[in-house]
Amino acid sequence: MIEPRVPSGTRDLLPAQAIARDRLLSVFRSTFEGHGFVPIDTPVLERREVLYAKGGDEIQRQIYEVAQRGQRLEDSDLALRFDLTVPLARYMAAHVSDVGVPFKRYHIGLVFRGERAQRGRYREFYQCDFDIVGSRSVVADAEVAEIIHDGLRAAGIPAFTVRLNDRRVLDGLLAHFGLLAHRSAVLRVLDKWDKVGRDGVARELAALRGADNQPLVPHDVAEQLLQQLDQLRKNDNASVLAALRELLAGHETASQGLTRLEEVLALLEAAELDGATFRIDPSLARGLDYYTGIIFETTVDGYESFGAVAAGGRYDDLAGLFTSIELPGVGASFGVDRLLALMAEAGWLQPQAATAPVLLVNFPGGDVRVYFRLAHRLRQAGIGCEIFPDPRPLRDQLGYASSRGYRFALIIGPDELAQGTFALRNLQTRQQQRDLPLSELVDRVRAALAEGNRLRTDPAERGGGKNG
Amino acid sequence: MIEPRVPSGTRDLLPAQAIARDRLLSVFRSTFEGHGFVPIDTPVLERREVLYAKGGDEIQRQIYEVAQRGQRLEDSDLALRFDLTVPLARYMAAHVSDVGVPFKRYHIGLVFRGERAQRGRYREFYQCDFDIVGSRSVVADAEVAEIIHDGLRAAGIPAFTVRLNDRRVLDGLLAHFGLLAHRSAVLRVLDKWDKVGRDGVARELAALRGADNQPLVPHDVAEQLLQQLDQLRKNDNASVLAALRELLAGHETASQGLTRLEEVLALLEAAELDGATFRIDPSLARGLDYYTGIIFETTVDGYESFGAVAAGGRYDDLAGLFTSIELPGVGASFGVDRLLALMAEAGWLQPQAATAPVLLVNFPGGDVRVYFRLAHRLRQAGIGCEIFPDPRPLRDQLGYASSRGYRFALIIGPDELAQGTFALRNLQTRQQQRDLPLSELVDRVRAALAEGNRLRTDPAERGGGKNG
């Protein structure tokens, strides 16, 4: 017999987990569509040439290659995509004349990475990306931040912080401290501030060495940079912007970056968003090399240790590998699996393993035809309803319904059939209404469900506070 | 520069195609949940041992194997799933104590097959399965047929035929004609009746040869069998059942099969379903070896040449490869891509490339902050709204909105801003209401959308008749 286990680094989802994920994805989908974003899809299988083009980093070594059974890997050109950004670039190069620009797309899809298996990291997982391609407008930058807000609010996250920076401001800072030549290395270290703290960053900056084994960042320069950033990180947006204006007065593109950040904050303020704090953080770097303008990173208040649940930024040239058409854009991505893990830990997910509210008991000695007719009527009225398949003892069927989270059991035994009545059992309170007329079935069930809804706390209350 | 094309046998979806597919999947999801089915998920990557267990047929040769970049295929145990049934079997063996039985699950997911590339066949495609595992009840059989009905009706298919048979009846027929020993070979041929016709089936039966190169099915036996089936195929359900009762009187399991078909028809009648014809077809075979009871196959009336859009059946032992627990069940699958192709051909899809109804024009010289505030208000009222990212000429923005299928453009230029008014342009009729007070924005837009909805034909009318 074959062991029924999944490959290392993958997992099955039980119904309650699948329901929670589907709901979260559906919330994000509605958010995107409310902003006029349209869905696209691309194949999971891409040509290796497309995926290998960017070469060099960690993710490249994690790509999965594919060949048909009996074929050799060398005789196939297939691989599994590792993100949705490379496919977007290829897609825009192939279809820009069909879709036009500006193009606002979202894409929810599986991606694959051969990461070492560890808790909370999977080798296949969903990404949930949205981008506005073909515009350099501040409206697009602000809308991406706004969607991060709208999506997390709709998902029931009570409070979160969106940190903002602009790559041009960072470059200005690096130039100011004479570090622009070592940009990539320094940004990679700054990116770890939240993880390793100021002292950790100082250590790692000191450890950066050039080809001659000399420190890339002199000790006193590192100290000045960190002191500056540390102070800025603690200030409010207006003070940060003012301080940076002064510090970077001579640096033109940095000033443009500051203006952009100001404008984005003004638009977000105009939209009167709640639950979110938007905070300028001049130490925010976002490792990816291709960002060139604004960058975002979002953590849930009180759950910062989970890391970013939404992040992104602006880029100048999305699809340069595939087309000579210049496609600037801005976008971000929700971390679906991370957010679900966080919500579970915070107690913000209502664990639920049922999708329909009513179980129609298959009463031993009852009439299944009547059950079929009534169930169909309930469904036509928009009320989900399952008929238990087998005429097992009532106790078994009620146990099945309760353990799965059904809200009501509908009981129509031989006596009820003879009298044209039914009984309705609330599976939470265990109260049972008897002798209700079958002719009023739909109305009575609907009323009971509505009453139940009124008694439940609303989602906002459920979410209540960081300490859940 | 790299050519931005997808691998042979795969495709990108443009927004209108992705919207249509998402809507269809969402319709099926709601249908399943209305019947109390819960979603599960399993990884796309499975261990080869799990997928190779069933060995032997066409699909096995089409499996894709996977290895991490730099690794050899022989050093990996990964492959891509080719259906959702083997994963369900593995899942039930692994989790039956968590999920319990009866277990009603649906699963929508990508599957991969290295088929030769041809029109309408893809190497990765969605399957959309639903099963009731752990029950032998007629209620489960009838519910699967009912869900095929409910799903296709909800998808807007005006009329379709669900053909039903029972493997035990087929076996009785084969036994009656002395052909039970050649069951698999004969059923495979009978399965092609719709494609190749009676004469084609006769030819293929004649061509079946044993190890001794003698015909498996003597000519006169084949003629009798086909004459019998041909006549039965033309009769109504009651006559077919009566004729089979007589013919198979001495065959006990065949009689059980007939009783089951009668009971299923009675339950479907009780549910008062519309739009569907349920028809007993004793020639229906369904190639898959593992069906043991009722089988279903559904075609859309007037579009039979597209083949089955939903099919399935009952099995005795889902997970015998993975567990000694016997798990009988019944289920079916919607052919999502085929149905979409059919609906497109029939004109039942409203091509639409927009998800939000309102474009808020980014008027040159206007105030983007005001736009952000108003757009946020519309969205909070449940009205999807996009702000055009750049202050391009009005004509460009209206062109963008019309070509994508936005219904209204909201125009607030400097004059309107000064007067606290807005203009609302119906992009279909090109009528424009001017000087509406901004304080009534949400109500006015909602009223305009509702008015528009009243004027549109409803989906049933749109679908109108087979000749669309």
Boltz contact constraints between the chains, C-beta under 6 A:
constraints:
  - contact:
      token1: [A, 2]
      token2: [B, 49]
      max_distance: 6.0
  - contact:
      token1: [A, 2]
      token2: [B, 53]
      max_distance: 6.0
  - contact:
      token1: [A, 2]
      token2: [B, 321]
      max_distance: 6.0
  - contact:
      token1: [A, 2]
      token2: [B, 322]
      max_distance: 6.0
  - contact:
      token1: [A, 4]
      token2: [B, 90]
      max_distance: 6.0
  - contact:
      token1: [A, 4]
      token2: [B, 93]
      max_distance: 6.0
  - contact:
      token1: [A, 4]
      token2: [B, 94]
      max_distance: 6.0
  - contact:
      token1: [A, 4]
      token2: [B, 322]
      max_distance: 6.0
  - contact:
      token1: [A, 6]
      token2: [B, 43]
      max_distance: 6.0
  - contact:
      token1: [A, 7]
      token2: [B, 45]
      max_distance: 6.0
  - contact:
      token1: [A, 7]
      token2: [B, 47]
      max_distance: 6.0
  - contact:
      token1: [A, 7]
      token2: [B, 78]
      max_distance: 6.0
  - contact:
      token1: [A, 10]
      token2: [B, 43]
      max_distance: 6.0
  - contact:
      token1: [A, 10]
      token2: [B, 45]
      max_distance: 6.0
  - contact:
      token1: [A, 12]
      token2: [B, 42]
      max_distance: 6.0
  - contact:
      token1: [A, 12]
      token2: [B, 91]
      max_distance: 6.0
  - contact:
      token1: [A, 13]
      token2: [B, 40]
      max_distance: 6.0
  - contact:
      token1: [A, 13]
      token2: [B, 41]
      max_distance: 6.0
  - contact:
      token1: [A, 14]
      token2: [B, 98]
      max_distance: 6.0
  - contact:
      token1: [A, 15]
      token2: [B, 38]
      max_distance: 6.0
  - contact:
      token1: [A, 15]
      token2: [B, 40]
      max_distance: 6.0
  - contact:
      token1: [A, 18]
      token2: [B, 39]
      max_distance: 6.0
  - contact:
      token1: [A, 18]
      token2: [B, 40]
      max_distance: 6.0
  - contact:
      token1: [A, 18]
      token2: [B, 41]
      max_distance: 6.0
  - contact:
      token1: [A, 22]
      token2: [B, 39]
      max_distance: 6.0
  - contact:
      token1: [A, 33]
      token2: [B, 355]
      max_distance: 6.0
  - contact:
      token1: [A, 33]
      token2: [B, 384]
      max_distance: 6.0
  - contact:
      token1: [A, 34]
      token2: [B, 379]
      max_distance: 6.0
  - contact:
      token1: [A, 34]
      token2: [B, 384]
      max_distance: 6.0
  - contact:
      token1: [A, 36]
      token2: [B, 356]
      max_distance: 6.0
  - contact:
      token1: [A, 36]
      token2: [B, 386]
      max_distance: 6.0
  - contact:
      token1: [A, 38]
      token2: [B, 15]
      max_distance: 6.0
  - contact:
      token1: [A, 38]
      token2: [B, 355]
      max_distance: 6.0
  - contact:
      token1: [A, 39]
      token2: [B, 18]
      max_distance: 6.0
  - contact:
      token1: [A, 39]
      token2: [B, 22]
      max_distance: 6.0
  - contact:
      token1: [A, 40]
      token2: [B, 13]
      max_distance: 6.0
  - contact:
      token1: [A, 40]
      token2: [B, 15]
      max_distance: 6.0
  - contact:
      token1: [A, 40]
      token2: [B, 18]
      max_distance: 6.0
  - contact:
      token1: [A, 41]
      token2: [B, 13]
      max_distance: 6.0
  - contact:
      token1: [A, 41]
      token2: [B, 18]
      max_distance: 6.0
  - contact:
      token1: [A, 42]
      token2: [B, 12]
      max_distance: 6.0
  - contact:
      token1: [A, 43]
      token2: [B, 6]
      max_distance: 6.0
  - contact:
      token1: [A, 43]
      token2: [B, 10]
      max_distance: 6.0
  - contact:
      token1: [A, 43]
      token2: [B, 124]
      max_distance: 6.0
  - contact:
      token1: [A, 44]
      token2: [B, 124]
      max_distance: 6.0
  - contact:
      token1: [A, 45]
      token2: [B, 7]
      max_distance: 6.0
  - contact:
      token1: [A, 45]
      token2: [B, 10]
      max_distance: 6.0
  - contact:
      token1: [A, 45]
      token2: [B, 124]
      max_distance: 6.0
  - contact:
      token1: [A, 47]
      token2: [B, 7]
      max_distance: 6.0
  - contact:
      token1: [A, 49]
      token2: [B, 2]
      max_distance: 6.0
  - contact:
      token1: [A, 53]
      token2: [B, 2]
      max_distance: 6.0
  - contact:
      token1: [A, 63]
      token2: [B, 69]
      max_distance: 6.0
  - contact:
      token1: [A, 64]
      token2: [B, 66]
      max_distance: 6.0
  - contact:
      token1: [A, 64]
      token2: [B, 68]
      max_distance: 6.0
  - contact:
      token1: [A, 65]
      token2: [B, 67]
      max_distance: 6.0
  - contact:
      token1: [A, 65]
      token2: [B, 69]
      max_distance: 6.0
  - contact:
      token1: [A, 66]
      token2: [B, 64]
      max_distance: 6.0
  - contact:
      token1: [A, 66]
      token2: [B, 66]
      max_distance: 6.0
  - contact:
      token1: [A, 67]
      token2: [B, 65]
      max_distance: 6.0
  - contact:
      token1: [A, 68]
      token2: [B, 64]
      max_distance: 6.0
  - contact:
      token1: [A, 68]
      token2: [B, 114]
      max_distance: 6.0
  - contact:
      token1: [A, 69]
      token2: [B, 63]
      max_distance: 6.0
  - contact:
      token1: [A, 69]
      token2: [B, 65]
      max_distance: 6.0
  - contact:
      token1: [A, 73]
      token2: [B, 73]
      max_distance: 6.0
  - contact:
      token1: [A, 78]
      token2: [B, 7]
      max_distance: 6.0
  - contact:
      token1: [A, 90]
      token2: [B, 4]
      max_distance: 6.0
  - contact:
      token1: [A, 91]
      token2: [B, 12]
      max_distance: 6.0
  - contact:
      token1: [A, 93]
      token2: [B, 4]
      max_distance: 6.0
  - contact:
      token1: [A, 94]
      token2: [B, 4]
      max_distance: 6.0
  - contact:
      token1: [A, 98]
      token2: [B, 14]
      max_distance: 6.0
  - contact:
      token1: [A, 102]
      token2: [B, 389]
      max_distance: 6.0
  - contact:
      token1: [A, 114]
      token2: [B, 68]
      max_distance: 6.0
  - contact:
      token1: [A, 124]
      token2: [B, 43]
      max_distance: 6.0
  - contact:
      token1: [A, 124]
      token2: [B, 44]
      max_distance: 6.0
  - contact:
      token1: [A, 124]
      token2: [B, 45]
      max_distance: 6.0
  - contact:
      token1: [A, 135]
      token2: [B, 389]
      max_distance: 6.0
  - contact:
      token1: [A, 135]
      token2: [B, 390]
      max_distance: 6.0
  - contact:
      token1: [A, 137]
      token2: [B, 389]
      max_distance: 6.0
  - contact:
      token1: [A, 137]
      token2: [B, 390]
      max_distance: 6.0
  - contact:
      token1: [A, 139]
      token2: [B, 368]
      max_distance: 6.0
  - contact:
      token1: [A, 139]
      token2: [B, 387]
      max_distance: 6.0
  - contact:
      token1: [A, 139]
      token2: [B, 389]
      max_distance: 6.0
  - contact:
      token1: [A, 140]
      token2: [B, 389]
      max_distance: 6.0
  - contact:
      token1: [A, 267]
      token2: [B, 369]
      max_distance: 6.0
  - contact:
      token1: [A, 267]
      token2: [B, 372]
      max_distance: 6.0
  - contact:
      token1: [A, 270]
      token2: [B, 369]
      max_distance: 6.0
  - contact:
      token1: [A, 270]
      token2: [B, 372]
      max_distance: 6.0
  - contact:
      token1: [A, 270]
      token2: [B, 373]
      max_distance: 6.0
  - contact:
      token1: [A, 271]
      token2: [B, 372]
      max_distance: 6.0
  - contact:
      token1: [A, 271]
      token2: [B, 373]
      max_distance: 6.0
  - contact:
      token1: [A, 271]
      token2: [B, 376]
      max_distance: 6.0
  - contact:
      token1: [A, 321]
      token2: [B, 2]
      max_distance: 6.0
  - contact:
      token1: [A, 322]
      token2: [B, 2]
      max_distance: 6.0
  - contact:
      token1: [A, 322]
      token2: [B, 4]
      max_distance: 6.0
  - contact:
      token1: [A, 355]
      token2: [B, 33]
      max_distance: 6.0
  - contact:
      token1: [A, 355]
      token2: [B, 38]
      max_distance: 6.0
  - contact:
      token1: [A, 356]
      token2: [B, 36]
      max_distance: 6.0
  - contact:
      token1: [A, 368]
      token2: [B, 139]
      max_distance: 6.0
  - contact:
      token1: [A, 369]
      token2: [B, 267]
      max_distance: 6.0
  - contact:
      token1: [A, 369]
      token2: [B, 270]
      max_distance: 6.0
  - contact:
      token1: [A, 372]
      token2: [B, 267]
      max_distance: 6.0
  - contact:
      token1: [A, 372]
      token2: [B, 270]
      max_distance: 6.0
  - contact:
      token1: [A, 372]
      token2: [B, 271]
      max_distance: 6.0
  - contact:
      token1: [A, 373]
      token2: [B, 270]
      max_distance: 6.0
  - contact:
      token1: [A, 373]
      token2: [B, 271]
      max_distance: 6.0
  - contact:
      token1: [A, 376]
      token2: [B, 271]
      max_distance: 6.0
  - contact:
      token1: [A, 379]
      token2: [B, 34]
      max_distance: 6.0
  - contact:
      token1: [A, 384]
      token2: [B, 33]
      max_distance: 6.0
  - contact:
      token1: [A, 384]
      token2: [B, 34]
      max_distance: 6.0
  - contact:
      token1: [A, 386]
      token2: [B, 36]
      max_distance: 6.0
  - contact:
      token1: [A, 387]
      token2: [B, 139]
      max_distance: 6.0
  - contact:
      token1: [A, 389]
      token2: [B, 102]
      max_distance: 6.0
  - contact:
      token1: [A, 389]
      token2: [B, 135]
      max_distance: 6.0
  - contact:
      token1: [A, 389]
      token2: [B, 137]
      max_distance: 6.0
  - contact:
      token1: [A, 389]
      token2: [B, 139]
      max_distance: 6.0
  - contact:
      token1: [A, 389]
      token2: [B, 140]
      max_distance: 6.0
  - contact:
      token1: [A, 390]
      token2: [B, 135]
      max_distance: 6.0
  - contact:
      token1: [A, 390]
      token2: [B, 137]
      max_distance: 6.0
